[in-house]
Amino acid sequence: PLAGKGLTSDVFLPPNPSRRDDATLLDEVERTAFEYFWDEADPHTGLVRDRANANGGDKRTLASAAATGFGLTALCIGHQRNYRSLDEIKARIQASLQFLAEKAPHVHGFIYHFVDMKTGARSHSSEISPIDMAILLCGVLTCREYFDDPEIRRLSDAIYNRVDWNWALDKGKLFSMAWTPESGFSSHRWDSYCES
């Protein structure tokens, strides 16, 4: 509608001679995102807080499978961008993968959507969520492919291979959206390519 009136989006942007160039802004956003996933992860379990206070100092211990998957991917990006040393990043990834493979509570290979970041125990009445587990596995597999490391590969394969996707189908053709020990499988199915 604006194009027909001779207007462009530039009309709505105030002139700002001090505006940073795009590359600088993108680097700042990337670095800040990396720092969130570094600072808000438990260094022993690798589980990442689902949310945190913007000014830091958050004491909540609620982590999520999806945030942890994003965090694992962020570690690979952080290495690529030299945000931390290779040794620091590999140590964090190995600790995270070792916890997920060998210590995290799971049901048919799935960890709960929301867990305690110190123990991996189910938080409140959280559900098993195939989409959140898929996001976690994306991070696990990104680490496996990014680093040429036999231990990272072994742990990643152990996490990936134990997930029983057929169980999450609950005898249907589409994945159930959720499962809890109290209610079993949800009757709602993932029938579109998005969380909505």
C-alpha positions in Angstrom: 0.0 0.0 0.0 2.8 2.5 0.7 4.6 1.8 -2.5 1.6 3.1 -4.5 1.9 6.4 -2.7 5.6 6.9 -3.4 6.5 6.1 0.2 9.2 3.7 1.3 10.1 2.2 4.7 12.9 4.8 4.9 10.3 7.5 5.6 9.5 5.8 8.9 13.1 5.5 10.1 14.5 8.6 11.8 17.8 9.7 10.5 20.6 8.4 12.8 24.1 9.2 11.8 25.5 7.0 14.6 23.6 3.9 13.5 26.0 1.0 13.5 26.5 -0.9 10.3 24.7 -4.2 9.9 27.7 -6.4 10.4 28.5 -4.8 13.7 24.9 -5.1 14.9 24.7 -8.7 13.8 27.9 -9.5 15.6 26.5 -7.9 18.8 23.3 -9.9 18.6 25.1 -13.2 17.9 27.5 -12.6 20.8 24.8 -11.7 23.2 22.8 -14.8 22.2 25.8 -16.9 22.7 26.4 -15.4 26.1 22.9 -16.2 27.2 23.3 -19.9 26.3 26.7 -20.0 28.0 25.7 -18.1 31.2 22.3 -19.6 31.6 23.4 -23.3 31.3 24.3 -25.4 34.2 28.1 -26.1 33.6 27.7 -29.7 34.9 24.5 -30.8 33.1 24.4 -28.4 30.2 20.7 -27.9 30.7 19.7 -24.3 29.8 17.3 -22.2 31.7 14.0 -21.8 29.8 14.1 -18.1 30.6 16.2 -15.7 32.7 16.2 -12.1 34.0 17.7 -9.7 31.5 20.0 -8.2 34.1 21.3 -11.6 35.3 21.2 -13.1 38.7 18.3 -15.4 38.0 18.0 -18.2 40.6 15.2 -20.2 38.9 16.3 -23.7 37.9 13.7 -24.4 35.3 15.4 -25.6 32.1 13.8 -26.8 28.9 14.8 -29.4 26.3 14.4 -26.9 23.5 16.5 -24.2 25.2 19.2 -26.9 25.7 19.1 -27.9 22.0 19.5 -24.2 21.0 22.3 -23.9 23.5 24.2 -26.8 22.1 24.0 -25.3 18.6 25.1 -21.9 20.1 28.2 -23.5 21.4 29.2 -24.5 17.9 28.5 -21.0 16.6 30.5 -19.6 19.6 33.5 -21.7 18.6 33.2 -20.6 15.0 33.1 -16.9 16.1 35.9 -17.4 18.7 33.7 -16.4 21.6 35.4 -19.0 23.8 38.3 -21.3 23.4 38.0 -24.7 21.7 38.9 -26.4 25.0 36.2 -24.5 27.0 33.5 -25.2 24.4 34.4 -28.9 23.9 34.4 -29.4 27.7 30.9 -27.9 28.0 29.6 -29.9 25.1 31.1 -33.1 26.4 29.7 -32.5 29.9 26.2 -31.7 28.4 26.2 -34.8 26.2 27.5 -37.0 28.9 24.7 -35.9 31.2 22.0 -36.3 28.6 23.3 -39.7 27.5 24.1 -41.2 30.9 22.4 -39.4 33.7 19.3 -37.5 32.5 16.0 -39.2 33.4 14.1 -40.1 30.3 11.1 -42.0 29.1 11.6 -44.1 25.9 14.6 -41.8 25.2 12.6 -38.6 25.6 13.5 -36.1 28.3 10.7 -34.0 29.7 9.9 -30.6 28.2 10.7 -28.8 31.5 13.3 -30.1 33.9 15.4 -29.0 36.8 18.7 -27.7 35.4 20.7 -29.2 38.2 19.3 -32.8 38.1 17.3 -33.2 34.9 14.3 -34.3 37.0 10.8 -33.5 35.6 9.6 -30.1 36.7 6.0 -29.8 38.0 3.7 -31.8 35.8 5.7 -31.2 32.6 5.0 -33.4 29.6 7.1 -35.3 27.1 7.0 -33.2 23.9 8.2 -34.7 20.6 8.8 -31.2 19.2 10.9 -30.1 22.1 12.9 -33.4 21.9 13.4 -32.8 18.2 14.9 -29.4 18.9 17.2 -30.9 21.5 18.3 -33.5 19.1 19.0 -30.9 16.5 21.5 -29.4 18.9 23.0 -32.8 19.7 23.4 -33.7 16.1 24.8 -30.3 15.2 27.6 -30.9 17.8 28.2 -34.4 16.4 28.7 -33.0 12.9 30.6 -29.9 13.8 33.3 -31.5 15.9 35.4 -34.3 14.7 35.6 -35.9 18.1 35.0 -39.6 18.8 33.6 -39.0 22.3 31.1 -36.3 21.1 30.0 -38.7 18.3 29.6 -41.6 20.7 27.5 -39.6 23.2 25.4 -38.0 20.5 24.7 -41.3 18.9 23.7 -42.8 22.2 21.2 -39.9 22.8 19.8 -40.0 19.3 19.5 -43.8 19.0 17.6 -44.4 22.2 14.7 -42.1 21.2 11.7 -44.3 20.5 9.8 -42.3 17.9 7.3 -45.2 17.3 6.2 -45.0 20.9 5.5 -41.2 20.4 3.2 -42.1 17.5 0.9 -43.9 19.9 -0.2 -46.3 17.2 -1.2 -43.4 14.9 0.3 -41.9 11.8 1.2 -38.6 13.4 3.0 -37.8 16.6 1.0 -37.1 19.7 1.7 -33.6 20.9 2.4 -34.7 24.5 2.6 -37.5 27.0 2.4 -37.5 30.8 2.5 -40.4 33.2 -0.7 -39.1 34.7 -2.8 -38.8 31.5 -0.9 -40.8 28.9 -0.9 -39.5 25.3 -2.7 -36.3 24.2 -5.3 -36.9 21.5 -4.0 -33.8 19.7 -1.5 -34.6 16.9 1.3 -32.8 15.1 -0.5 -32.3 11.8 1.3 -29.2 10.5 4.8 -28.0 10.2 4.8 -25.5 13.1 4.1 -25.3 16.8 0.9 -23.4 16.2 
